């Protein structure tokens, strides 16, 4: 498994942009997939974006066209570029790793607040 540390969150105005980073404690080359989840206050956790080992990506309908997930294997880091942010994007964002055998690793989470 791997330790994950998110960074890059904060406060941003509607329509603004933010880039989240998820730094892994070791190489991510052998990891099956990585993704981002979020949980807003009073709501259930939801999947936001996912990137597979072959770089195929998937996005929640709510963020398609606005968010982009990418990876930098040399830096053991996965990113979430968030553009055109909306109030409803406010949440704690978590980085998740899917290992073999159904095992998972989660980051601590980082706050993203979209407010005017």
Residue, then its C-alpha position, 0 to 999 in steps of 0.5 A: x500500500x501507499x501513503x497519500x498526501x493531498x495539497x493545493x486546496x483552499x478558498x477560491x471564488x466561483x469560476x476560479x481554478x484550483x489544482x490539487x496534488x496527491x503525492x504518494x510515498x512510493x512509485x505509482x507505476x505499479x498501482x492499478x488506478x488512482x482517483x479523487x473523491x469528495x464529500x460535502x457537508x451533509x452529503x455522501x462521498x462521491x467519486x469525482x475522477x479516476x485515472x487508470x494505469x493506462x491513463x484512461x480517465x473517467x469523470x463524474x457527470x457533474x465535473x465533466x469538461x471542468x476537471x482534469x485528472x492527470x499523473x506524473x509518474x516521475x514525481x509519484x503524483x496525481x493531480x486534479x485540475x479544477x476549472x470553472x469552480x462552482x459553489x457545489x464543488x465545495x467539499x473535502x477532496x480525498x485521493x484514493x488508490x486502488x490496489x490489487x485484491x480490492x485493497x485501497x489507500x486514502x489520503x487525509x483529505x483537503x478542503x476546497x471551498x468555493x465562495x464569493 
